[in-house]
Amino acid sequence: MDLQGFIWNCRGLKKKGTSTFLKDLIYQYHFHFIGLQETMLENCEDSLIRKFDPQQDYLWLWNSSKGKFGGIVVGVRIDLYEVDSFKQGEYMIQLNLWNKQTKVK
């Protein structure tokens, strides 16, 4: 199984068209993980996440922005991975994953 991911400096997750763009990409490629940086979100609400992950196929974690700078949102497919543990820092999110199919960390 090839690991497929998407990492994007989105420069604002609430910009017009961004949610639709993400939803279309996710539907087309079924990424294993997604990393979004420069989200410019102080709070990432479930209603925003549901706009680009309406089927709730991913587990999402996020870090707040500092005003209009920064912010991280990461998602991992829950049908493929289980989160063993995670660490969050001011500018990072680290996930330790358990692959459900291969039984490998």
N, CA, C and O atoms as CSV, one atom per row, in Angstrom:
chain,resi,resn,atom,element,x,y,z
A,1,MET,N,N,0.847,-1.169,0.000
A,1,MET,CA,C,0.000,0.000,0.000
A,1,MET,C,C,0.897,1.238,0.000
A,1,MET,O,O,1.736,1.400,0.886
A,2,ASP,N,N,0.723,2.098,-0.979
A,2,ASP,CA,C,1.488,3.336,-1.052
A,2,ASP,C,C,0.869,4.376,-0.123
A,2,ASP,O,O,-0.351,4.518,-0.038
A,3,LEU,N,N,1.737,5.089,0.560
A,3,LEU,CA,C,1.274,6.156,1.441
A,3,LEU,C,C,1.028,7.388,0.598
A,3,LEU,O,O,1.937,7.881,-0.069
A,4,GLN,N,N,-0.177,7.879,0.624
A,4,GLN,CA,C,-0.539,9.050,-0.154
A,4,GLN,C,C,-0.951,10.156,0.790
A,4,GLN,O,O,-1.836,9.986,1.629
A,5,GLY,N,N,-0.297,11.284,0.640
A,5,GLY,CA,C,-0.618,12.404,1.506
A,5,GLY,C,C,-0.729,13.693,0.741
A,5,GLY,O,O,-0.342,13.793,-0.423
A,6,PHE,N,N,-1.264,14.672,1.421
A,6,PHE,CA,C,-1.453,15.997,0.849
A,6,PHE,C,C,-1.069,17.010,1.910
A,6,PHE,O,O,-1.648,17.028,2.996
A,7,ILE,N,N,-0.095,17.852,1.601
A,7,ILE,CA,C,0.320,18.922,2.502
A,7,ILE,C,C,0.228,20.218,1.721
A,7,ILE,O,O,0.728,20.325,0.601
A,8,TRP,N,N,-0.429,21.216,2.338
A,8,TRP,CA,C,-0.715,22.442,1.605
A,8,TRP,C,C,-0.631,23.647,2.528
A,8,TRP,O,O,-1.187,23.637,3.626
A,9,ASN,N,N,0.058,24.672,2.085
A,9,ASN,CA,C,0.065,25.972,2.748
A,9,ASN,C,C,-1.125,26.740,2.188
A,9,ASN,O,O,-1.017,27.415,1.165
A,10,CYS,N,N,-2.253,26.631,2.867
A,10,CYS,CA,C,-3.515,27.131,2.304
A,10,CYS,C,C,-3.727,28.633,2.481
A,10,CYS,O,O,-4.608,29.209,1.843
A,11,ARG,N,N,-2.936,29.269,3.332
A,11,ARG,CA,C,-3.014,30.713,3.554
A,11,ARG,C,C,-4.452,31.186,3.845
A,11,ARG,O,O,-4.925,32.180,3.294
A,12,GLY,N,N,-5.115,30.445,4.719
A,12,GLY,CA,C,-6.469,30.808,5.142
A,12,GLY,C,C,-7.468,29.743,4.759
A,12,GLY,O,O,-7.833,29.621,3.589
A,13,LEU,N,N,-7.914,28.972,5.729
A,13,LEU,CA,C,-8.819,27.855,5.457
A,13,LEU,C,C,-10.257,28.296,5.206
A,13,LEU,O,O,-11.046,27.541,4.638
A,14,LYS,N,N,-10.602,29.511,5.622
A,14,LYS,CA,C,-11.970,29.988,5.432
A,14,LYS,C,C,-12.146,30.821,4.159
A,14,LYS,O,O,-13.209,31.403,3.941
A,15,LYS,N,N,-11.114,30.880,3.323
A,15,LYS,CA,C,-11.236,31.632,2.073
A,15,LYS,C,C,-12.297,30.997,1.182
A,15,LYS,O,O,-12.514,29.786,1.214
A,16,LYS,N,N,-12.944,31.825,0.400
A,16,LYS,CA,C,-13.984,31.357,-0.507
A,16,LYS,C,C,-13.420,30.304,-1.466
A,16,LYS,O,O,-12.384,30.517,-2.096
A,17,GLY,N,N,-14.104,29.184,-1.567
A,17,GLY,CA,C,-13.739,28.121,-2.480
A,17,GLY,C,C,-12.783,27.083,-1.920
A,17,GLY,O,O,-12.609,26.021,-2.517
A,18,THR,N,N,-12.157,27.373,-0.781
A,18,THR,CA,C,-11.166,26.459,-0.219
A,18,THR,C,C,-11.795,25.140,0.211
A,18,THR,O,O,-11.254,24.075,-0.087
A,19,SER,N,N,-12.914,25.193,0.897
A,19,SER,CA,C,-13.568,23.958,1.360
A,19,SER,C,C,-13.991,23.070,0.197
A,19,SER,O,O,-13.835,21.850,0.255
A,20,THR,N,N,-14.520,23.671,-0.847
A,20,THR,CA,C,-14.938,22.905,-2.022
A,20,THR,C,C,-13.734,22.288,-2.716
A,20,THR,O,O,-13.781,21.129,-3.128
A,21,PHE,N,N,-12.653,23.055,-2.850
A,21,PHE,CA,C,-11.421,22.559,-3.441
A,21,PHE,C,C,-10.906,21.346,-2.667
A,21,PHE,O,O,-10.568,20.325,-3.266
A,22,LEU,N,N,-10.847,21.456,-1.332
A,22,LEU,CA,C,-10.379,20.346,-0.499
A,22,LEU,C,C,-11.300,19.136,-0.607
A,22,LEU,O,O,-10.833,18.006,-0.751
A,23,LYS,N,N,-12.590,19.368,-0.539
A,23,LYS,CA,C,-13.547,18.264,-0.625
A,23,LYS,C,C,-13.376,17.499,-1.934
A,23,LYS,O,O,-13.394,16.269,-1.943
A,24,ASP,N,N,-13.210,18.223,-3.031
A,24,ASP,CA,C,-13.025,17.580,-4.335
A,24,ASP,C,C,-11.725,16.782,-4.386
A,24,ASP,O,O,-11.707,15.669,-4.912
A,25,LEU,N,N,-10.637,17.333,-3.847
A,25,LEU,CA,C,-9.357,16.620,-3.811
A,25,LEU,C,C,-9.436,15.356,-2.961
A,25,LEU,O,O,-8.953,14.297,-3.362
A,26,ILE,N,N,-10.046,15.476,-1.794
A,26,ILE,CA,C,-10.183,14.335,-0.895
A,26,ILE,C,C,-11.009,13.234,-1.547
A,26,ILE,O,O,-10.661,12.056,-1.459
A,27,TYR,N,N,-12.103,13.616,-2.200
A,27,TYR,CA,C,-12.965,12.642,-2.875
A,27,TYR,C,C,-12.221,11.946,-4.014
A,27,TYR,O,O,-12.366,10.740,-4.210
A,28,GLN,N,N,-11.425,12.708,-4.762
A,28,GLN,CA,C,-10.732,12.155,-5.909
A,28,GLN,C,C,-9.562,11.250,-5.519
A,28,GLN,O,O,-9.368,10.203,-6.136
A,29,TYR,N,N,-8.779,11.635,-4.506
A,29,TYR,CA,C,-7.533,10.934,-4.211
A,29,TYR,C,C,-7.551,10.065,-2.952
A,29,TYR,O,O,-6.654,9.242,-2.770
A,30,HIS,N,N,-8.537,10.225,-2.093
A,30,HIS,CA,C,-8.633,9.409,-0.871
A,30,HIS,C,C,-7.307,9.377,-0.110
A,30,HIS,O,O,-6.799,8.306,0.220
A,31,PHE,N,N,-6.756,10.553,0.162
A,31,PHE,CA,C,-5.458,10.661,0.835
A,31,PHE,C,C,-5.441,9.879,2.142
A,31,PHE,O,O,-6.460,9.764,2.825
A,32,HIS,N,N,-4.272,9.346,2.481
A,32,HIS,CA,C,-4.097,8.671,3.769
A,32,HIS,C,C,-3.976,9.705,4.877
A,32,HIS,O,O,-4.481,9.499,5.980
A,33,PHE,N,N,-3.310,10.815,4.587
A,33,PHE,CA,C,-3.174,11.897,5.567
A,33,PHE,C,C,-3.214,13.240,4.854
A,33,PHE,O,O,-2.900,13.349,3.669
A,34,ILE,N,N,-3.606,14.250,5.604
A,34,ILE,CA,C,-3.706,15.615,5.084
A,34,ILE,C,C,-3.083,16.549,6.104
A,34,ILE,O,O,-3.348,16.439,7.302
A,35,GLY,N,N,-2.261,17.462,5.631
A,35,GLY,CA,C,-1.669,18.492,6.480
A,35,GLY,C,C,-1.922,19.861,5.876
A,35,GLY,O,O,-1.546,20.118,4.732
A,36,LEU,N,N,-2.547,20.723,6.625
A,36,LEU,CA,C,-2.830,22.084,6.169
A,36,LEU,C,C,-2.121,23.052,7.094
A,36,LEU,O,O,-2.285,22.981,8.312
A,37,GLN,N,N,-1.340,23.953,6.532
A,37,GLN,CA,C,-0.644,24.930,7.354
A,37,GLN,C,C,-1.052,26.330,6.938
A,37,GLN,O,O,-1.617,26.541,5.865
A,38,GLU,N,N,-0.749,27.286,7.816
A,38,GLU,CA,C,-1.162,28.681,7.623
A,38,GLU,C,C,-2.686,28.766,7.450
A,38,GLU,O,O,-3.188,29.431,6.543
A,39,THR,N,N,-3.403,28.077,8.339
A,39,THR,CA,C,-4.869,28.060,8.254
A,39,THR,C,C,-5.497,29.374,8.701
A,39,THR,O,O,-6.628,29.688,8.330
A,40,MET,N,N,-4.762,30.135,9.495
A,40,MET,CA,C,-5.241,31.411,10.036
A,40,MET,C,C,-6.513,31.235,10.863
A,40,MET,O,O,-7.378,32.111,10.880
A,41,LEU,N,N,-6.620,30.093,11.549
A,41,LEU,CA,C,-7.783,29.802,12.388
A,41,LEU,C,C,-7.383,29.815,13.862
A,41,LEU,O,O,-6.461,29.110,14.272
A,42,GLU,N,N,-8.081,30.615,14.642
A,42,GLU,CA,C,-7.871,30.552,16.082
A,42,GLU,C,C,-8.635,29.385,16.684
A,42,GLU,O,O,-8.241,28.840,17.715
A,43,ASN,N,N,-9.730,29.004,16.036
A,43,ASN,CA,C,-10.541,27.877,16.482
A,43,ASN,C,C,-11.038,27.133,15.247
A,43,ASN,O,O,-11.635,27.740,14.358
A,44,CYS,N,N,-10.801,25.844,15.183
A,44,CYS,CA,C,-11.232,25.038,14.042
A,44,CYS,C,C,-12.490,24.272,14.454
A,44,CYS,O,O,-12.417,23.290,15.193
A,45,GLU,N,N,-13.615,24.724,13.980
A,45,GLU,CA,C,-14.899,24.155,14.386
A,45,GLU,C,C,-15.269,22.956,13.522
A,45,GLU,O,O,-14.877,22.863,12.359
A,46,ASP,N,N,-16.032,22.041,14.115
A,46,ASP,CA,C,-16.477,20.841,13.397
A,46,ASP,C,C,-17.256,21.186,12.131
A,46,ASP,O,O,-17.153,20.475,11.131
A,47,SER,N,N,-18.031,22.266,12.162
A,47,SER,CA,C,-18.822,22.640,10.992
A,47,SER,C,C,-17.926,22.973,9.795
A,47,SER,O,O,-18.294,22.696,8.654
A,48,LEU,N,N,-16.772,23.555,10.044
A,48,LEU,CA,C,-15.830,23.842,8.961
A,48,LEU,C,C,-15.233,22.552,8.417
A,48,LEU,O,O,-15.139,22.373,7.203
A,49,ILE,N,N,-14.831,21.657,9.302
A,49,ILE,CA,C,-14.249,20.370,8.888
A,49,ILE,C,C,-15.251,19.574,8.046
A,49,ILE,O,O,-14.871,18.964,7.047
A,50,ARG,N,N,-16.510,19.577,8.441
A,50,ARG,CA,C,-17.538,18.814,7.711
A,50,ARG,C,C,-17.740,19.329,6.288
A,50,ARG,O,O,-18.244,18.597,5.436
A,51,LYS,N,N,-17.357,20.571,6.019
A,51,LYS,CA,C,-17.482,21.103,4.656
A,51,LYS,C,C,-16.564,20.381,3.689
A,51,LYS,O,O,-16.926,20.195,2.527
A,52,PHE,N,N,-15.369,19.962,4.141
A,52,PHE,CA,C,-14.478,19.255,3.227
A,52,PHE,C,C,-14.306,17.782,3.595
A,52,PHE,O,O,-13.659,17.042,2.854
A,53,ASP,N,N,-14.862,17.343,4.710
A,53,ASP,CA,C,-14.873,15.920,5.079
A,53,ASP,C,C,-16.284,15.558,5.557
A,53,ASP,O,O,-16.479,15.214,6.723
A,54,PRO,N,N,-17.265,15.638,4.650
A,54,PRO,CA,C,-18.663,15.417,5.074
A,54,PRO,C,C,-18.941,13.997,5.548
A,54,PRO,O,O,-19.847,13.791,6.356
A,55,GLN,N,N,-18.185,13.014,5.068
A,55,GLN,CA,C,-18.388,11.624,5.480
A,55,GLN,C,C,-17.661,11.296,6.783
A,55,GLN,O,O,-17.801,10.194,7.313
A,56,GLN,N,N,-16.888,12.247,7.297
A,56,GLN,CA,C,-16.094,12.087,8.519
A,56,GLN,C,C,-15.196,10.855,8.423
A,56,GLN,O,O,-15.181,9.996,9.304
A,57,ASP,N,N,-14.443,10.801,7.310
A,57,ASP,CA,C,-13.506,9.711,7.064
A,57,ASP,C,C,-12.173,9.904,7.779
A,57,ASP,O,O,-11.367,8.975,7.836
A,58,TYR,N,N,-11.928,11.087,8.322
A,58,TYR,CA,C,-10.643,11.443,8.919
A,58,TYR,C,C,-10.791,11.832,10.381
A,58,TYR,O,O,-11.825,12.341,10.814
A,59,LEU,N,N,-9.730,11.579,11.122
A,59,LEU,CA,C,-9.585,12.122,12.465
A,59,LEU,C,C,-8.789,13.404,12.299
A,59,LEU,O,O,-7.734,13.399,11.666
A,60,TRP,N,N,-9.284,14.506,12.861
A,60,TRP,CA,C,-8.668,15.820,12.679
A,60,TRP,C,C,-8.133,16.360,13.998
A,60,TRP,O,O,-8.789,16.273,15.035
A,61,LEU,N,N,-6.927,16.920,13.938
A,61,LEU,CA,C,-6.320,17.649,15.046
A,61,LEU,C,C,-5.872,19.002,14.518
A,61,LEU,O,O,-5.579,19.150,13.332
A,62,TRP,N,N,-5.821,19.983,15.402
A,62,TRP,CA,C,-5.439,21.315,14.936
A,62,TRP,C,C,-4.726,22.107,16.021
A,62,TRP,O,O,-4.886,21.853,17.215
A,63,ASN,N,N,-3.939,23.067,15.571
A,63,ASN,CA,C,-3.287,24.065,16.419
A,63,ASN,C,C,-3.794,25.435,16.001
A,63,ASN,O,O,-4.002,25.696,14.816
A,64,SER,N,N,-3.989,26.293,16.967
A,64,SER,CA,C,-4.480,27.642,16.711
A,64,SER,C,C,-3.428,28.494,16.020
A,64,SER,O,O,-2.225,28.274,16.160
A,65,SER,N,N,-3.915,29.462,15.280
A,65,SER,CA,C,-3.023,30.464,14.711
A,65,SER,C,C,-2.748,31.527,15.768
A,65,SER,O,O,-3.434,31.600,16.787
A,66,LYS,N,N,-1.764,32.326,15.516
A,66,LYS,CA,C,-1.447,33.480,16.362
A,66,LYS,C,C,-1.896,34.714,15.590
A,66,LYS,O,O,-1.116,35.316,14.852
A,67,GLY,N,N,-3.151,35.078,15.767
A,67,GLY,CA,C,-3.719,36.155,14.957
A,67,GLY,C,C,-3.906,35.661,13.537
A,67,GLY,O,O,-4.536,34.629,13.308
A,68,LYS,N,N,-3.358,36.400,12.582
A,68,LYS,CA,C,-3.485,36.000,11.179
A,68,LYS,C,C,-2.296,35.183,10.700
A,68,LYS,O,O,-2.114,35.002,9.496
A,69,PHE,N,N,-1.486,34.690,11.626
A,69,PHE,CA,C,-0.302,33.920,11.255
A,69,PHE,C,C,-0.383,32.518,11.838
A,69,PHE,O,O,-0.774,32.331,12.990
A,70,GLY,N,N,-0.009,31.538,11.028
A,70,GLY,CA,C,0.096,30.173,11.516
A,70,GLY,C,C,-1.214,29.422,11.507
A,70,GLY,O,O,-2.162,29.774,10.806
A,71,GLY,N,N,-1.234,28.388,12.300
A,71,GLY,CA,C,-2.377,27.484,12.372
A,71,GLY,C,C,-2.115,26.239,11.552
A,71,GLY,O,O,-1.679,26.316,10.404
A,72,ILE,N,N,-2.386,25.090,12.152
A,72,ILE,CA,C,-2.174,23.798,11.500
A,72,ILE,C,C,-3.424,22.949,11.690
A,72,ILE,O,O,-4.025,22.947,12.765
A,73,VAL,N,N,-3.809,22.234,10.648
A,73,VAL,CA,C,-4.873,21.229,10.723
A,73,VAL,C,C,-4.324,19.968,10.067
A,73,VAL,O,O,-3.830,20.019,8.941
A,74,VAL,N,N,-4.407,18.834,10.764
A,74,VAL,CA,C,-3.987,17.555,10.203
A,74,VAL,C,C,-5.123,16.550,10.311
A,74,VAL,O,O,-5.892,16.546,11.272
A,75,GLY,N,N,-5.204,15.706,9.302
A,75,GLY,CA,C,-6.209,14.657,9.295
A,75,GLY,C,C,-5.602,13.342,8.855
A,75,GLY,O,O,-4.706,13.319,8.012
A,76,VAL,N,N,-6.085,12.250,9.418
A,76,VAL,CA,C,-5.615,10.916,9.066
A,76,VAL,C,C,-6.842,10.014,8.903
A,76,VAL,O,O,-7.780,10.076,9.697
A,77,ARG,N,N,-6.820,9.180,7.867
A,77,ARG,CA,C,-7.966,8.316,7.581
A,77,ARG,C,C,-8.164,7.284,8.683
A,77,ARG,O,O,-7.254,6.518,9.003
A,78,ILE,N,N,-9.354,7.273,9.254
A,78,ILE,CA,C,-9.630,6.392,10.383
A,78,ILE,C,C,-9.854,4.940,9.958
A,78,ILE,O,O,-9.756,4.039,10.791
A,79,ASP,N,N,-10.152,4.696,8.686
A,79,ASP,CA,C,-10.295,3.309,8.246
A,79,ASP,C,C,-8.937,2.629,8.047
A,79,ASP,O,O,-8.859,1.401,8.022
A,80,LEU,N,N,-7.866,3.421,7.906
A,80,LEU,CA,C,-6.527,2.877,7.666
A,80,LEU,C,C,-5.616,2.936,8.883
A,80,LEU,O,O,-4.754,2.075,9.058
A,81,TYR,N,N,-5.803,3.955,9.731
A,81,TYR,CA,C,-4.869,4.194,10.823
A,81,TYR,C,C,-5.583,4.430,12.146
A,81,TYR,O,O,-6.697,4.951,12.206
A,82,GLU,N,N,-4.897,4.028,13.187
A,82,GLU,CA,C,-5.310,4.354,14.547
A,82,GLU,C,C,-4.200,5.213,15.135
A,82,GLU,O,O,-3.019,4.910,14.967
A,83,VAL,N,N,-4.576,6.275,15.818
A,83,VAL,CA,C,-3.582,7.147,16.432
A,83,VAL,C,C,-3.167,6.533,17.757
A,83,VAL,O,O,-3.969,6.421,18.684
A,84,ASP,N,N,-1.898,6.135,17.832
A,84,ASP,CA,C,-1.350,5.541,19.049
A,84,ASP,C,C,-1.100,6.641,20.083
A,84,ASP,O,O,-1.463,6.503,21.251
A,85,SER,N,N,-0.486,7.716,19.643
A,85,SER,CA,C,-0.241,8.871,20.506
A,85,SER,C,C,0.025,10.076,19.618
A,85,SER,O,O,0.234,9.939,18.413
A,86,PHE,N,N,0.014,11.248,20.220
A,86,PHE,CA,C,0.335,12.448,19.456
A,86,PHE,C,C,0.943,13.489,20.378
A,86,PHE,O,O,0.728,13.478,21.590
A,87,LYS,N,N,1.704,14.386,19.777
A,87,LYS,CA,C,2.302,15.516,20.487
A,87,LYS,C,C,1.946,16.780,19.727
A,87,LYS,O,O,1.977,16.819,18.497
A,88,GLN,N,N,1.611,17.803,20.480
A,88,GLN,CA,C,1.338,19.088,19.864
A,88,GLN,C,C,2.278,20.123,20.460
A,88,GLN,O,O,2.431,20.222,21.678
A,89,GLY,N,N,2.898,20.883,19.582
A,89,GLY,CA,C,3.730,21.999,19.988
A,89,GLY,C,C,3.161,23.265,19.378
A,89,GLY,O,O,2.148,23.227,18.680
A,90,GLU,N,N,3.798,24.359,19.638
A,90,GLU,CA,C,3.286,25.633,19.136
A,90,GLU,C,C,3.213,25.653,17.606
A,90,GLU,O,O,2.302,26.250,17.032
A,91,TYR,N,N,4.177,24.998,16.951
A,91,TYR,CA,C,4.242,25.026,15.487
A,91,TYR,C,C,4.279,23.630,14.875
A,91,TYR,O,O,4.753,23.472,13.750
A,92,MET,N,N,3.794,22.620,15.581
A,92,MET,CA,C,3.837,21.267,15.048
A,92,MET,C,C,2.797,20.370,15.682
A,92,MET,O,O,2.333,20.605,16.798
A,93,ILE,N,N,2.441,19.329,14.932
A,93,ILE,CA,C,1.611,18.229,15.425
A,93,ILE,C,C,2.268,16.950,14.934
A,93,ILE,O,O,2.492,16.784,13.735
A,94,GLN,N,N,2.576,16.052,15.852
A,94,GLN,CA,C,3.203,14.770,15.518
A,94,GLN,C,C,2.226,13.661,15.879
A,94,GLN,O,O,1.736,13.595,17.006
A,95,LEU,N,N,1.948,12.790,14.914
A,95,LEU,CA,C,1.070,11.648,15.137
A,95,LEU,C,C,1.884,10.364,15.049
A,95,LEU,O,O,2.647,10.177,14.100
A,96,ASN,N,N,1.732,9.498,16.006
A,96,ASN,CA,C,2.301,8.152,15.956
A,96,ASN,C,C,1.155,7.210,15.608
A,96,ASN,O,O,0.214,7.043,16.383
A,97,LEU,N,N,1.249,6.598,14.432
A,97,LEU,CA,C,0.120,5.858,13.872
A,97,LEU,C,C,0.349,4.353,13.894
A,97,LEU,O,O,1.481,3.872,13.847
A,98,TRP,N,N,-0.756,3.631,13.965
A,98,TRP,CA,C,-0.793,2.174,13.872
A,98,TRP,C,C,-1.558,1.852,12.595
A,98,TRP,O,O,-2.741,2.172,12.480
A,99,ASN,N,N,-0.881,1.213,11.629
A,99,ASN,CA,C,-1.523,0.831,10.382
A,99,ASN,C,C,-2.422,-0.370,10.660
A,99,ASN,O,O,-1.936,-1.426,11.065
A,100,LYS,N,N,-3.699,-0.221,10.452
A,100,LYS,CA,C,-4.658,-1.277,10.783
A,100,LYS,C,C,-4.530,-2.508,9.889
A,100,LYS,O,O,-4.859,-3.615,10.315
A,101,GLN,N,N,-4.054,-2.326,8.650
A,101,GLN,CA,C,-3.952,-3.453,7.735
A,101,GLN,C,C,-2.655,-4.237,7.910
A,101,GLN,O,O,-2.668,-5.468,7.932
A,102,THR,N,N,-1.545,-3.530,8.032
A,102,THR,CA,C,-0.246,-4.221,8.120
A,102,THR,C,C,0.175,-4.469,9.569
A,102,THR,O,O,1.151,-5.176,9.821
A,103,LYS,N,N,-0.552,-3.895,10.508
A,103,LYS,CA,C,-0.244,-4.028,11.946
A,103,LYS,C,C,1.140,-3.478,12.288
A,103,LYS,O,O,1.826,-4.010,13.161
A,104,VAL,N,N,1.541,-2.429,11.608
A,104,VAL,CA,C,2.850,-1.809,11.804
A,104,VAL,C,C,2.643,-0.399,12.347
A,104,VAL,O,O,1.726,0.310,11.932
A,105,LYS,N,N,3.520,0.005,13.295
A,105,LYS,CA,C,3.512,1.372,13.813
A,105,LYS,C,C,4.301,2.259,12.905
A,105,LYS,O,O,4.420,3.457,13.162
